[in-house]
């Protein structure tokens, strides 16, 4: 029987007062490729409460899928309206460098109007890159202006990563992580499938973290939403049980953060995988909230 | 909601046996699987041996029967092949072996074993399974499942362990059309999905699966344990629906 008191708490009441969740990888709004019952904002807020989530950091689907400016505005509305529940990622679409330049200019102006501590709009903690869908390699110079800004201000950068991808494979993130050592990178989906490489990158680079979003189930590559070139590599491991134990043993629990993709996936599903992994409760604390507390710092008190 | 830790889980989708690719944590033997079930809050399991999927079904079928003998918490299933190549026992003998070994459900792996899921390939067998209400656990994409059900609309088919992407735009029209189509929950992780399904359709069409070790142990279990559905539906999905499906199977 699993002896973890934290696991028992989640099983019996759905959350833990002593070990809450901070979700580093969420989204807002409906998604074109599938029906997401929890995408309405009030529904999402209800789900956060049920799982004892202290904060979720989100990008907006509209910013990723179609119009970055429109979606980033929608994200800011939510973050401003519910600062004690939501933080935001600013989506960068590298196909429109002039828009990125405008965004960065507006961030520079913030410092003169709001103060030197404000390098992003209030409640925005960093950038979100979606290379597999924007079809631009994360190593491309088109990402450089945003990465230079992130490096200068030690911002978080959540990058969708996928094993053997020509756009965001874990080895490519290593290259970017070394080039911008002050920026802090979250490997979204932990470079799904290329597990050993991802864990090696997180172990070797102090500024790269493994993100658990959507890593706990075997993917069927035939049924990915349209628009992505995520590879259907048969070499990628379709069996993921024990992955979290491997991450903790090899990269360390302090290099793993919790993410769920909510409103895509159940936070209880992701929490269940952490709670019923063969790891210590100290490691569970690190993964479920402590590492995020360290990464988010003052943003958590701002609400 | 009642204390979820007292729920009884009967896992319809878990495996034991070795793998040819690296799996970080798996159960090599039936005994190891029972240890994993204890840790993961699972009472019973309808199992397959990995050799049924990744080696030849004849090898795996023999192993699963042998390894689950004397393990009352583990119920074996057998993997099925088309009859035309003669690799599998004739249907009458297969049914007799099922009865002899306490097997009440079959599994199909059309991607691994490379055959069509249609009436051309299965015309001689599916009518019998449909009439006898023998549950078929099929690991295949929903378009392939739909093709099979168009030919055999009352077949008892359990599917759903098909990865992370929410498939309800594909799945719900099939639920409305085919009364004996059942989804297992190991891959049903879209947030609020179980709740929506129960509200629109019926908890009777869901059964609990962990997907072990394809999926992480504990994930699907906690999702169902904390789903916002009533306790009777929760217990039905966790265990009772699978019991009913197995009881309804009629063997000669």
Interface residues (C-beta under 8 A of the other chain):
Chain A: X1 X2 X7 X8 X10 X11 X12 X14 X33 X34 X35 X36 X37 X38 X43 X47 X50 X51 X195 X214 X216 X217 X218 X219 X220 X221 X222 X223 X224 X225 X237 X238 X239 X240 X241 X242 X243 X244 X245 X246 X260 X262 X263 X264 X265 X266 X267 X268 X269 X270 X271 X272 X273 X275 X276 X277 X278
Chain B: X3 X4 X5 X19 X21 X22 X23 X24 X25 X26 X38 X39 X40 X41 X141 X161 X162 X163 X164 X165 X166 X167 X168 X169 X186 X187 X189 X190 X191 X192 X193 X195 X196 X211 X212 X213 X214 X215 X216 X217 X218 X219 X220 X221 X222 X223 X225 X226 X228
